[in-house]
Amino acid sequence: MPEWTASELHGRRIRIYGKIDNVIGHRLMVSDVETEQKISNITKIELTLLPEELITAKVTLVHIGEMEEMEDGSSHANVSEETAETSQVDVSLTAIIDEVQEEAAP
Protein backbone atom coordinates (compact mmCIF):
# COMPACT_ATOMS: atom_id res chain seq x y z
CA MET A 1 0.00 0.00 0.00
CA PRO A 2 1.60 3.31 -1.02
CA GLU A 3 2.37 5.99 1.53
CA TRP A 4 0.58 9.31 1.22
CA THR A 5 2.39 12.63 1.60
CA ALA A 6 1.06 15.88 3.03
CA SER A 7 1.16 17.47 -0.43
CA GLU A 8 -0.91 14.58 -1.86
CA LEU A 9 -3.53 15.14 0.85
CA HIS A 10 -3.70 18.87 0.08
CA GLY A 11 -7.22 19.72 -1.06
CA ARG A 12 -8.51 16.17 -0.52
CA ARG A 13 -11.18 14.97 1.90
CA ILE A 14 -10.45 12.11 4.26
CA ARG A 15 -12.89 9.94 6.16
CA ILE A 16 -12.21 8.68 9.69
CA TYR A 17 -14.43 5.84 10.77
CA GLY A 18 -14.76 3.05 13.28
CA LYS A 19 -17.35 1.20 15.31
CA ILE A 20 -18.87 2.97 18.31
CA ASP A 21 -18.01 0.09 20.64
CA ASN A 22 -14.40 -0.16 19.48
CA VAL A 23 -12.90 3.27 18.84
CA ILE A 24 -9.39 2.59 20.10
CA GLY A 25 -7.03 4.55 17.86
CA HIS A 26 -5.44 1.59 16.07
CA ARG A 27 -8.88 0.27 15.12
CA LEU A 28 -9.98 3.45 13.38
CA MET A 29 -9.72 3.54 9.60
CA VAL A 30 -8.73 6.56 7.53
CA SER A 31 -9.35 6.71 3.79
CA ASP A 32 -9.44 9.17 0.92
CA VAL A 33 -13.11 10.00 0.25
CA GLU A 34 -12.80 10.18 -3.54
CA THR A 35 -10.75 7.02 -4.19
CA GLU A 36 -11.69 5.12 -1.00
CA GLN A 37 -7.98 4.21 -0.75
CA LYS A 38 -6.83 3.51 2.81
CA ILE A 39 -4.31 5.99 4.24
CA SER A 40 -2.20 3.76 6.46
CA ASN A 41 0.74 6.03 7.29
CA ILE A 42 -1.23 8.51 9.42
CA THR A 43 0.02 8.29 12.98
CA LYS A 44 -2.08 11.00 14.60
CA ILE A 45 -5.09 13.23 13.88
CA GLU A 46 -5.79 16.14 16.19
CA LEU A 47 -9.24 17.74 15.93
CA THR A 48 -9.76 21.10 17.60
CA LEU A 49 -13.40 21.92 18.32
CA LEU A 50 -13.98 25.29 19.97
CA PRO A 51 -17.33 27.08 20.30
CA GLU A 52 -17.92 29.68 17.58
CA GLU A 53 -14.68 28.83 15.75
CA LEU A 54 -13.86 26.72 12.70
CA ILE A 55 -13.03 23.10 13.42
CA THR A 56 -9.43 22.36 12.51
CA ALA A 57 -7.62 19.09 11.90
CA LYS A 58 -3.88 18.44 12.07
CA VAL A 59 -2.77 15.18 10.43
CA THR A 60 0.65 13.64 11.15
CA LEU A 61 2.07 11.23 8.56
CA VAL A 62 5.10 8.99 9.00
CA HIS A 63 7.52 7.93 6.26
CA ILE A 64 9.82 4.96 6.74
CA GLY A 65 12.83 4.66 4.44
CA GLU A 66 14.53 1.56 3.09
CA MET A 67 16.19 -0.76 5.59
CA GLU A 68 19.97 -0.42 5.54
CA GLU A 69 22.59 -2.74 6.98
CA MET A 70 24.74 -1.12 9.63
CA GLU A 71 28.43 -1.90 10.26
CA ASP A 72 27.57 -3.82 13.43
CA GLY A 73 25.22 -6.13 11.47
CA SER A 74 21.99 -4.54 12.62
CA SER A 75 19.43 -2.91 10.33
CA HIS A 76 18.17 0.66 10.41
CA ALA A 77 15.60 2.69 8.49
CA ASN A 78 15.33 6.47 8.46
CA VAL A 79 11.97 7.65 9.77
CA SER A 80 10.51 11.08 9.11
CA GLU A 81 7.23 12.80 9.92
CA GLU A 82 5.30 15.61 8.27
CA THR A 83 2.05 17.35 9.12
CA ALA A 84 -0.84 18.79 7.18
CA GLU A 85 -3.49 21.12 8.61
CA THR A 86 -6.95 22.08 7.43
CA SER A 87 -9.97 24.05 8.55
CA GLN A 88 -12.20 22.32 5.99
CA VAL A 89 -13.48 19.63 8.30
CA ASP A 90 -16.82 17.84 8.06
CA VAL A 91 -17.40 16.12 11.38
CA SER A 92 -19.99 13.58 12.40
CA LEU A 93 -19.47 12.21 15.89
CA THR A 94 -21.52 9.83 17.97
CA ALA A 95 -20.92 9.44 21.67
CA ILE A 96 -22.44 7.21 24.30
CA ILE A 97 -22.59 8.76 27.74
CA ASP A 98 -21.15 6.08 29.99
CA GLU A 99 -20.51 8.09 33.13
CA VAL A 100 -22.56 10.72 34.94
CA GLN A 101 -21.38 12.91 37.78
CA GLU A 102 -24.30 14.45 39.62
CA GLU A 103 -23.80 17.68 41.49
CA ALA A 104 -24.97 17.83 45.10
CA ALA A 105 -28.06 19.94 45.72
CA PRO A 106 -27.37 23.24 47.56
Buried (B, 14 or more C-beta within 10 A) or exposed (E): EEEBEBEBBEEBEBEBEBEEEEEEEEEBEBBBEEEEEEBBBBEEBEEEEEEEEEBBBEBBBBBEEEEEEEEEEEEEEEEEEEEBEBEEBEEEEEEEEEEEEEEEEE
